[in-house]
């Protein structure tokens, strides 16, 4: 089951992230979050999840993931 979570601007995302971690038995430090909103990446980072603000450049994203994950990506 995949959870889609939609928030209005200004809502605190912490509860949603914690629910996501618990629902899927994940540790924040084992996750990587990609979003186009810097505040969402910051909120994830405050819980220990690494992330990347995506501005539409797929090659830049790919390079960032290779740096984080390694050459196997």
C-alpha positions as CSV (number, residue, x, y, z in Angstrom):
1,X,0.0,0.0,0.0
2,X,1.4,3.4,-0.9
3,X,0.2,6.4,1.1
4,X,-0.5,9.7,-0.7
5,X,-0.4,12.6,1.7
6,X,-1.6,16.0,0.6
7,X,-1.1,19.1,2.7
8,X,-2.1,22.7,2.5
9,X,0.7,25.2,2.7
10,X,1.8,25.9,6.2
11,X,0.9,22.6,7.8
12,X,3.4,20.9,9.9
13,X,4.7,17.8,8.2
14,X,6.4,16.1,11.2
15,X,3.4,13.9,12.0
16,X,3.1,12.7,8.4
17,X,6.7,11.8,8.2
18,X,6.6,9.9,11.5
19,X,3.5,8.1,10.4
20,X,5.2,7.1,7.1
21,X,8.3,5.8,9.0
22,X,6.1,3.8,11.4
23,X,3.7,2.5,8.7
24,X,6.5,1.1,6.5
25,X,8.9,0.2,9.4
26,X,11.6,2.6,8.1
27,X,14.3,4.5,9.9
28,X,14.7,8.2,8.8
29,X,18.4,7.9,8.3
30,X,17.8,5.1,5.8
31,X,15.4,7.2,3.6
32,X,16.1,9.8,1.0
33,X,13.3,12.4,0.2
34,X,12.9,14.2,-3.1
35,X,10.6,17.2,-3.2
36,X,10.3,20.6,-5.0
37,X,9.7,22.5,-1.8
38,X,12.7,23.4,0.4
39,X,10.5,23.6,3.6
40,X,9.5,20.0,3.1
41,X,13.1,18.9,2.7
42,X,14.0,20.9,5.8
43,X,11.2,19.3,7.8
44,X,12.3,15.8,6.7
45,X,15.9,16.7,7.6
46,X,14.9,17.8,11.1
47,X,13.8,14.1,11.7
48,X,17.0,12.7,10.3
49,X,16.0,12.0,6.7
50,X,18.3,13.2,4.0
51,X,16.7,14.9,1.0
52,X,17.1,16.9,-2.2
53,X,15.2,19.8,-3.5
54,X,14.3,19.0,-7.1
55,X,14.1,22.0,-9.5
56,X,13.5,20.0,-12.7
57,X,17.0,19.1,-13.7
58,X,17.0,15.3,-13.9
59,X,20.7,15.1,-14.6
60,X,21.5,17.1,-11.4
61,X,19.2,14.9,-9.4
62,X,20.9,11.8,-10.9
63,X,24.3,13.2,-10.0
64,X,23.2,14.0,-6.5
65,X,21.8,10.5,-6.0
66,X,25.0,8.9,-7.3
67,X,26.9,11.0,-4.7
68,X,24.6,9.9,-1.9
69,X,24.1,6.2,-2.9
70,X,27.2,5.4,-4.9
71,X,28.0,4.4,-8.4
72,X,25.5,1.5,-8.4
73,X,22.7,4.0,-8.9
